[in-house]
Amino acid sequence: DPAIIPFLMDKEQLSVEEINKIIYKESGFLGLSEGISSDKRDLRKRANQGDERAIRTISVFTYGIKKYIGAYAAVMGGVDAIVFTAGIGENSPESRAETCEGLEFLGVKIDPEKNKVQGKEAIISNNNSRVKVMVIPTNEELMIARDTAGISANL
């Protein structure tokens, strides 16, 4: 809720710099985990050791992704493909498995062996899945270079 920003500034007498610090440095994984880490790899390690705060943080993260998949499936009348990308999507088989767990009603079935892939393009759905589940690495540097070239050409 965007209204939280002026509310907190007023109620807690916070400056713009203090609000920025809260939003960009103390929220997200770090805030949810009550200070464990902002890095999902650290949270995964702690969750595997039974840390309830890390387990809760990963559960909240996964729940949010599933909620979006479900919402878009409803709006679009189904799902043809689910694509995992970027750092966590490319490199975390555990996160992909947790995200797809419970989506079988949509026709999502991943192959545990195929899902072991990290950092390279792959189809990780099994042969009986109605939904194609893929891992596609990002190349942010290439996209920035292309955008820069396009902008420069129009100057």
C-alpha positions in Angstrom: 0.0 0.0 0.0 1.7 3.2 -1.1 -0.1 5.2 1.6 2.2 3.5 4.2 5.1 5.8 3.2 3.6 9.1 4.2 1.8 7.4 7.2 5.2 6.1 8.5 6.9 9.4 7.8 4.3 11.2 9.8 3.7 8.7 12.6 7.4 7.9 13.2 8.8 11.3 12.2 11.0 9.7 9.6 12.9 11.5 6.8 13.0 10.5 3.2 16.4 9.0 3.7 15.2 7.0 6.7 12.2 5.7 4.7 14.4 4.8 1.8 16.7 2.9 4.1 13.7 0.9 5.5 12.3 0.2 2.1 15.5 -0.6 0.2 17.8 -2.0 3.0 15.6 -3.4 5.8 12.5 -4.9 3.9 12.0 -7.9 1.7 13.8 -11.1 2.6 15.8 -9.3 5.3 12.7 -7.9 7.0 10.6 -11.0 6.7 13.4 -13.1 8.1 13.9 -10.8 11.0 17.4 -9.9 10.0 18.8 -13.3 8.8 19.7 -12.2 5.3 18.5 -10.5 2.1 20.1 -13.4 0.1 17.8 -16.4 -0.7 20.8 -18.7 -0.6 21.5 -17.9 3.0 17.8 -18.3 3.8 17.7 -21.7 2.1 20.7 -22.9 4.1 19.1 -21.7 7.4 15.8 -23.2 6.4 17.5 -26.5 5.7 18.8 -26.3 9.3 15.3 -25.8 10.6 15.3 -22.1 11.2 11.6 -21.1 11.5 12.2 -17.5 10.4 14.0 -18.7 7.2 11.3 -21.3 6.5 8.5 -18.7 7.0 10.3 -16.2 4.7 10.7 -18.8 1.9 7.0 -19.8 2.3 5.8 -16.2 2.0 8.0 -15.8 -1.1 6.7 -19.0 -2.7 3.1 -18.2 -1.7 3.3 -14.8 -3.5 4.6 -16.4 -6.7 1.8 -19.0 -6.6 -0.8 -16.4 -6.0 0.3 -14.5 -9.1 0.4 -17.6 -11.2 -3.2 -18.5 -10.1 -4.4 -15.0 -10.7 -3.0 -14.8 -14.2 -4.3 -18.3 -14.9 -7.8 -17.2 -14.0 -7.6 -14.0 -16.1 -6.1 -15.8 -19.1 -8.3 -18.9 -18.9 -5.4 -21.3 -18.2 -1.6 -21.6 -18.5 0.4 -22.6 -21.5 3.9 -22.1 -20.0 5.6 -21.0 -16.8 9.1 -19.5 -17.3 11.6 -19.3 -14.4 14.3 -16.6 -15.0 16.7 -14.3 -13.2 18.9 -15.3 -10.2 16.5 -17.4 -8.2 14.5 -18.8 -11.1 17.7 -19.8 -13.0 19.6 -21.2 -10.1 17.3 -22.6 -7.5 15.8 -26.0 -8.2 14.3 -25.9 -4.7 12.4 -22.7 -5.4 11.1 -23.9 -8.7 9.9 -27.2 -7.1 8.2 -25.3 -4.2 6.5 -22.9 -6.7 5.2 -25.7 -8.9 4.0 -27.9 -5.9 0.3 -27.5 -5.7 -0.1 -26.3 -9.3 -0.9 -29.8 -10.6 -4.6 -28.8 -11.0 -3.4 -26.4 -13.7 -1.6 -29.2 -15.4 1.9 -28.3 -14.1 4.2 -31.3 -13.5 7.9 -31.0 -13.3 10.5 -33.7 -13.7 12.8 -33.7 -10.6 15.8 -34.7 -12.7 15.3 -32.1 -15.3 14.7 -29.5 -12.5 18.3 -29.9 -11.3 19.5 -27.6 -14.1 21.1 -24.4 -13.0 21.9 -21.3 -15.1 21.1 -22.7 -18.5 18.0 -23.0 -20.7 15.9 -26.1 -20.2 12.4 -27.5 -20.2 11.9 -28.9 -16.7 8.3 -30.1 -17.1 7.7 -33.9 -17.4 6.3 -35.5 -20.5 2.8 -35.7 -19.0 2.6 -32.0 -18.1 0.0 -29.9 -19.9 2.0 -26.8 -19.0 5.5 -26.4 -20.4 7.8 -25.3 -17.5 11.0 -23.7 -18.6 14.2 -22.2 -17.2 15.5 -19.3 -19.4 18.6 -17.4 -18.3 18.5 -13.6 -18.5 21.2 -11.6 -20.1 20.7 -8.2 -18.5 23.9 -6.8 -19.9 22.9 -7.6 -23.4 19.5 -6.0 -22.9 21.1 -2.8 -21.5 23.5 -2.7 -24.5 20.7 -3.1 -27.0 18.6 -0.4 -25.3 21.6 1.9 -25.2 22.3 1.3 -28.8 18.7 2.1 -29.7 18.6 5.3 -27.7 22.0 6.4 -29.1 20.9 5.8 -32.7 18.0 8.3 -32.1 20.1 11.1 -30.7 
